[in-house]
């Protein structure tokens, strides 16, 4: 992979977390404070080689439910 970005958003689109470190994950906080229970949207954007070796951009999204 040439580039990689992981982001977590509120259901209203507010960015809570962003990293380009593939070893780092979201800990359920924003600015050191625990986020409320609920659903949050995650997105991973990355560049990768396709079957022919050409570099293409990809984007994956999903929902994570935070429960404490």
N, C-alpha and C positions, 0 to 999 in steps of 0.2 A: 504494500500500500504506500502510495506517495503522500497522501494527506488523509487526515481523519479528524472528525469533530463530533463530540457527544454533547447534547444539550437537553435540559429539562425545562418545561414551561408549565405555567398554570393553565387552567382551561380557558382563561381569557387571553392567553398568549404572552404573559409576562415571563421573561427569561429569569429562571431561578439559578441555573447552574450551567456552566460551559467549560469544557476541557478539550485539549488536543492530545492529552496524555492517555494512551490506550490502557494504562495500568490504574487509572483513577476513575472512581465511580461516585455517584451522588449519594450523600449520607442522609438525605431527608431534611436538610437544613438550608436556610438562606441567611446570609450574614451572621452565621453562628447560632441562629435561633431555629428551634424545631418548627417545621411546617405542619400545618393542620392535617388531620386525617383527610383523605380524599383522593381523587383521581388526578394524575399529572401526565402530561404528554412528553414523551421522549422522542428525540430525533438523532439519528446518526447519519452524517454526511461523509463520504469518503471517495477517493479515486482508487480504481483498481484496474488491473489488466483484464480484458475480456479474452475469449478463447483464441483470438488471433494475435494477442499481445498488444492490441491498441488500448490506451488508457481511456477509461470512461468514468464519468461521475455517477455515483449512486446515492440514493437517499432512502433510509428506512425510518418508519415512524411506528409508534405504538403508545399504549397507555399503561401506566403503572399505578396500582392502588396502594397508597401509603396508609398503613395501620400501625398504631403504637400500642 
